[in-house]
Amino acid sequence: ISLKILGIGPGDELIVPAMTYFATAASVSYQHAVPVFVDIEDDSFNIDPDSIEKALSPKTKGIIFIDYGGNPADIGRIQRIAKKHGLILLHDAAQSLGGIYNGAPLGAQTLISTMSFHMAKVMTTVEGGMIFTHDVKIAEEARIRRNQGESGKYIHSHLGTNARMVDILAAIGLAQIEKLPWLLRERERVAVRYDSFFESHPGVEIVRCRRRDSKNGYFFYPIQVANRDAVAERLRKKNIDTRIAYPMALYKQELYSSGRALSRKTPCPITERFTSRVLNLPIYPSLTDEQVDIIAKEVIGAVER
């Protein structure tokens, strides 16, 4: 919906990070536009501004960026690049809730951003999400497009879809919002406790929030380890669940590698390294300190073996 409002169409190119959830690129392909996959930074694991500059072409119309696991991207540099080249900027803030950039909530830095309230997210409406914008006209068009393009009863001004949120899911979201400060506080507690185990261990790389006046929202707690799959299997045998977010660069996904959907890629060595080493550990509010300690010690034990 956001890309339609922003006027993206067939043949347009949009810069996207090579390491993100599939939907970031799929939203571009749904417009019959072309995602251009670029590399990530080696500290935040968000889109690399230098890689954006190198990937621009006469067909480039915009940039989509994320905050991996809630860790803020270098939004200031991304904004300057967009302004310099006259590009649209869409913040895919699906993982960003609770994060801070330069003192403001993540998602508030661009004209338009999108956020997910899927079951796995920091707060949930079970399924669905929200579009945020600073522009009244964009908000009006978004409401029309999410309601079958209906600008008045049985009056249709746009090609829309049924993207209306069910009332009961919205009610769940309202209840979740009341719990949000606690949800964020407890996730941070878990992350800080993990950090105390891993920050000085040479076999475990952790992600740091390196932006000034900024804060991680801790949707994920990612680490990087050698022999990642063996480590994950050892943890599984100890009944410790993990995830790999994400196991491959987007350009390796079958839809794009087969050429069934158009795409373009630039060299992505950091993405390749990250996707071969990343492991996401359990992080949720009811995880006790004792459980965190057990998980961390088992991770260290698996890495050292």
N, C-alpha and C positions, 0 to 999 in steps of 0.2 A: 504493500500500500504506500509506504513512504517513497519508494523508488518511482512509482507511478506519479505521485504528487510532484516529485522532483523532475519529472519529464524524461526519465531514462527510457530508451527504446532500442530497437534493433540496430546492431552495429556499434553502439556506444561501448566504450571500454571503461571499466571501473577498477581501480587498484584495490586489491584485497590482500590480507596477509595469507601466506601459504599455510600457516598453522592456525587453524580456527575450526569451529564446528562447521559441518557441511552446509548448514542453512545460510551462512554468510554469503557463500558463493552461489548457492542455489537461487537465492532471491534475485541475483543479477541475471542468471540464466533464464528465469521465468519471464524476464522482460525481453528475451531474445537479445540481450546485451552480452558482453564478453568480459568475464572476470580475468584480471591480469594478476597473477600470483607473484608476490614479492617476499623477500626474506624478512626475518624477525631480528630484534635486538638480542644480544647475547647475555643481557642481564634481566630485563623485564619480560622477554619473550613475547613482546608485542611488536606490531609492524615497525620496521626500521625506516625512519624518515629518509635516510640516504638512499635506500633501495627504492623508495617512492620516486625520488627525483630521476633515478636512472631508468625507470620503467615508463616514463611519460611518452606519449605519442600524440600526433594530431587528433586521434580519435578519443583520447582520454577525456572523460566528462566529470569524473569525480573519484573520491576515495572513501572506502568503508574501513573503519578500524574498530578494534575491540579492546577491552581491558582483560587480558588473560587471567582467569581465575579471580577477578576483582582487583588485580594489580594495575594501577593507572598507566596508560600509554603516555608517550611524550606528546601530549595533545597540543601544547603551544607550538612546537615545530611543525606538526601536521597542519595546524591552522594557518601558519605562515606560508607553507607550501601551497595550500589550497587557494589562499588569497592571491599569491604571486601569479598563479597560473589560471585563475578564474574558474576553479573547480568547485563542484558541490561537495559537501562533507556530510556523511551519514555515520553517526555513532551507533554501532551495534553494541548496545550496553546490556546484552542479555545476562552477562555475568557480573555486572558492575555495581549492583545495589549495595549500598553501605560504604562504598569506596569514596575517597575524597581526592580532588585535584585542585591544588592552589586554593584550598579553603572552601571549595564549593562541591556539592554532591556530583559524583560521576553521572553523566547524562545531561547535565545542565550547560555544557560547554559549547554545544553546537545548536544550530537552528532547529534541528530535528534529530531525535534519537529514539531507539526502540529498546524495550526491556522485556525479559521473559519472566513469567511467574509459573513456569512448568514445575511439576512436582519435586524435581531435584534441586530447585533454586533456593536461595537464602530464605525467601518467603514465597508462599505459593497460593495460587487460585486453582490448583490441581492441573489446569491447563490454561493456556492463553498468555496474554501480555499486555503491554501498554505502549502507545506512542506519546512521546513528550515533544512539545514544540514551544517556541517563544512567539510564534506567529499565529494570530487569530484566524487568518484565511486558510493557513495550512490545517489548523485544527478543524475548521468547518468542512474542508474537503475530505479530511480523514474520516470524519463521522459519516459523510455521505457515501464514501467508497466502502466503508465497512458494513453498510446497510443497503446492499444491492444497488448502489448509486442513486438512492432515493433522496431527493432534495425537498420533497413534500409528499404527502400521502398519495402514492401511485404516480408521482411525478419523478422522472429519472433523468438526471442531468449528466451522469457519468456512468462509465462501465465499472460497476462495483462487484462486490461479492458478499456472501454472508459470513462476516467476521465478527458478528455481535457476540459479546460475552454473555453466557447464561447467568441469570440473576443469582442462582445459588452459588455459583463459583465466585461471583463478585462479593457475595456475603462472606464467603470463606476468606477472601482477600482482605476485607475490612477487619475481620477478626485477627488476621495475621499481622496487619499493620500495627495493631495495638501491642503485639508481642515483639515487633521488629527491634527495638532497642536491646531487649534481652537476647534475641537471636544473634544479633551482631556482636554483642559483648561476649557471649559464650563461645562463638566461633573464634574470636580473637584470642580468648583464653587458651583454647586448644592449640592454635597456631603458635602462640608464644611459648607454650610448653614444649611443642615439637622443636622449635628453634633452639631451646636450651640444650637439647640432645645433639642436634645436628650441626650447629653453626661452626663448631671447631673440629668436626670429623672430616678427614681428608677424602673419604670415600662417598660422601653424600653432599651434593650441591643443592642449596635451597634458593628460593626466589626472595629478593629483597625489594621493598618499595624505595626506589631511588629518586623519586620526584620530590621537589621541595614543597613543603606545606601540604603533603598528600598522604593518603592512607589506603592500605589494602582492604578490600571488602571481604576477603577470605571465602570466596565461593569454593575454590579448590585449595588444597595444600599439596603442591607438586614438589617432588624431589627429582634429581637426576642421579642415576647410578649406572655403573658398568654392569654388564650381564643382567640387564633389567628383567628379562623374562624369567631367568632362574631365580632372581630375588622374589619376584611376584609369586612364582610357584611355591617357593619355600614358605612365604607368608600365607598362601592359601592353605597349605597343609597345617598351619597353625590356626586356621579358622579366622584369618585376618583378610578381609576383602579389600581389594584395591581396584583402581581403574587406570586405563592408559588413555589420557586425553592430551594429545591425540596420536594414534598409532602410525599415521603416515601424513605426508604433505598432501594438501587437497588435490594437487595436480596428479597425484597417483591414484586417486579414487577413480573407479571404473568409468563413471560417466564422462570424466575429462580425459583420462589416459586413452580411452578408446576413440576419442574424437566425436562421440555422439553429441556432446555439447561443446560449443566453441570455447576456447580459453587460450590464454597466452601466459608463459612463465618466464621468469628471470632466474639466474643462479641463486639457489637458496641453501648454502652449506650449513648455516646455523639451524635452519628448520630440519634438515636431514639429521643432524646430530641430535637435536632435541627430541625428535619423534622416536629415535632409537633408544633413548635413555630415560625418558620421563616416566614417572610412576606417581599416581595421585593417591594419597593416603586418606583414610577415613577422617572426616571433619564434620561434626554436627553438634548442636548445643548440649545434648544429653550425654555426650562422651565424657566419662569421668577422668579425673587426673590419673587415677590408677590405670585405667584402660589406655590412656595416652602413653604412659610410661611403659606398659607392656608392649604396645605396638612399636614404639621407638626403639626399645631394646632388641626386639625381634628383627627390626629393619637393620640395625647395626650388626647384629649377629649374622644375618643373611649376607650382608655386604662383605663382611670380613671373611666369610667362608667362600 
